[in-house]
Amino acid sequence: DSVFASIVQAPEDPILGVTVAYNKDPSPNKLNLGVGAYRTEEGKPLVLNVVRKAEQLLVNDQSRVKEYLPILGLAEFNKLSAKLILGNDSPAIQENRVATAQCLSGTGSLRVGAEFLAKHYHQRTIYIPQPSWGNHVKVFTMAGLSVKNYRYYDPTTRGLNFQGLLEDLGAAPAGAIVLLHACAHNPTGVDPTVEEWEQIRQSMRSKGLLPFFDSAYQGFASGSLDADAQPVRMFVADGGECFIAQSYAKNMGLYGERVGALSIVCKAADVASRVESQLKLVIRPMYSNPPIHGASIAMTILKNSDMYNEWKIELKAMADRIISMRKQLFDALSAKGTPGDWSHIIKQIGMFTFTGLNSDQVAFMTKEYHIYMTSDGRISMAGLSSKTVPHLADAIHAAVT
Ligand SMILES: Cc1ncc(COP(=O)(O)O)c(CNOCC(=O)O)c1O
């Protein structure tokens, strides 16, 4: 018999498995609020107009070939990605202190950064928020880091457990790596305020903790690329070092193109160039070099000011639609007099609302109302439309009364 006869069936991914269950449901009014992918008011995936335009330019450009990219990817894409998150006037960029590699979207950027740290950094412990994106633990563990948690979400206030966060980071060993969601925390939608970020920065720098920013939603939380990059820029402004993983999946809608970048901000230019050379040794045996198409689309948009501005308008429209879904859901529950305080729905930001519904209530909503969402009570607001808000409000109302 097969040499793999003893292999057992793996469980479905907690997030992607929701879509598998949704697809199997024959109900006409089923609603998928699971995976964090933007949907229009009509419930359809969105390809940004500016992305279509960029693709058209690429297709029409007869000079383009399909040669291998360098190990670190498209150099101009890397420069433009660093500028996007660090700001055009970033001293770190001007002083050539940033090593950037085009990676396979956010996940690939996190993984390459983790493998680099496991190979070159003296501390192998990474602290991630409790809760965090479900894939974080696996990405870092697979890279050989040991994962610990720092308190982040307070279920009683459905807000930030700021004291717990400071205590846990204060108790971390000197030099420990700390994963920080740059904006729009997944799954809670709870972000520190600017003042709280400043306190976090001071505390981390005083202990020499190494920040690893995960920026998967820049521009998606507030609608402003600069506002959503503020926390990252505060840390980089102090001259310290940090890792930044960027994803263009959500804010450019390039999900399946796997477009992202890892930037390592170093204290000196010669360090950055040596770090960059070592990044190549991590990437070469992993996937050799990154895919050309998606990064070419992103680069075309980022380098052309008209297209960049068009992108900003479309990005804000997506963020605004999500914010209006928050308001509509909150208003619908208020109108129904649904028991409980639902103000967190409009206080939280980004793609997700951490409803506070428990797994039994989620299971009830799936069974009775065909609402598909992760069992931790997270709903992707992008999956809602004005037409479907009443159905969700009915389900939540029934689940809590
Ligand atoms: C915080 C965070 N980091 C990184 C990523 C990585 O995304 P990608 O590798 O697609 O760029 C994601 C994407 N999340 O996927 C949607 C969901 O949670 O339902 C993310 O949320």
The ligand as an SDF file (V2000), in Angstrom:
LIG
                    3D

 21 21  0  0  0  0  0  0  0  0999 V2000
   -3.2570   40.6930    9.6500 C   0  0  0  0  0  0  0  0  0  0  0  0
   -2.9840   40.0120    8.3540 C   0  0  0  0  0  0  0  0  0  0  0  0
   -1.7050   39.8200    7.9690 N   0  0  0  0  0  0  0  0  0  0  0  0
   -1.3810   39.2240    6.8110 C   0  0  0  0  0  0  0  0  0  0  0  0
   -2.3650   38.7960    5.9560 C   0  0  0  0  0  0  0  0  0  0  0  0
   -1.8670   38.1270    4.6880 C   0  0  0  0  0  0  0  0  0  0  0  0
   -2.5590   38.3230    3.5900 O   0  0  0  0  0  0  0  0  0  0  0  0
   -1.9260   38.0250    2.1620 P   0  0  0  0  0  0  0  0  0  0  0  0
   -0.8780   36.9740    2.3160 O   0  0  0  0  0  0  0  0  0  0  0  0
   -3.0790   37.5900    1.3300 O   0  0  0  0  0  0  0  0  0  0  0  0
   -1.3370   39.3220    1.7120 O   0  0  0  0  0  0  0  0  0  0  0  0
   -3.7330   38.9780    6.2920 C   0  0  0  0  0  0  0  0  0  0  0  0
   -4.8340   38.5120    5.3760 C   0  0  0  0  0  0  0  0  0  0  0  0
   -5.9600   38.0330    6.0590 N   0  0  0  0  0  0  0  0  0  0  0  0
   -6.7020   37.1730    5.3580 O   0  0  0  0  0  0  0  0  0  0  0  0
   -8.0310   37.5170    5.4460 C   0  0  0  0  0  0  0  0  0  0  0  0
   -8.7110   36.9350    6.6680 C   0  0  0  0  0  0  0  0  0  0  0  0
   -8.1660   36.9920    7.7790 O   0  0  0  0  0  0  0  0  0  0  0  0
   -9.8330   36.4530    6.4870 O   0  0  0  0  0  0  0  0  0  0  0  0
   -4.0440   39.5890    7.5190 C   0  0  0  0  0  0  0  0  0  0  0  0
   -5.3210   39.7810    7.9020 O   0  0  0  0  0  0  0  0  0  0  0  0
  1  2  1  0
  2  3  1  0
  2 20  2  0
  3  4  2  0
  4  5  1  0
  5  6  1  0
  5 12  2  0
  6  7  1  0
  7  8  1  0
  8  9  2  0
  8 10  1  0
  8 11  1  0
 12 13  1  0
 12 20  1  0
 13 14  1  0
 14 15  1  0
 15 16  1  0
 16 17  1  0
 17 18  2  0
 17 19  1  0
 20 21  1  0
M  END
$$$$
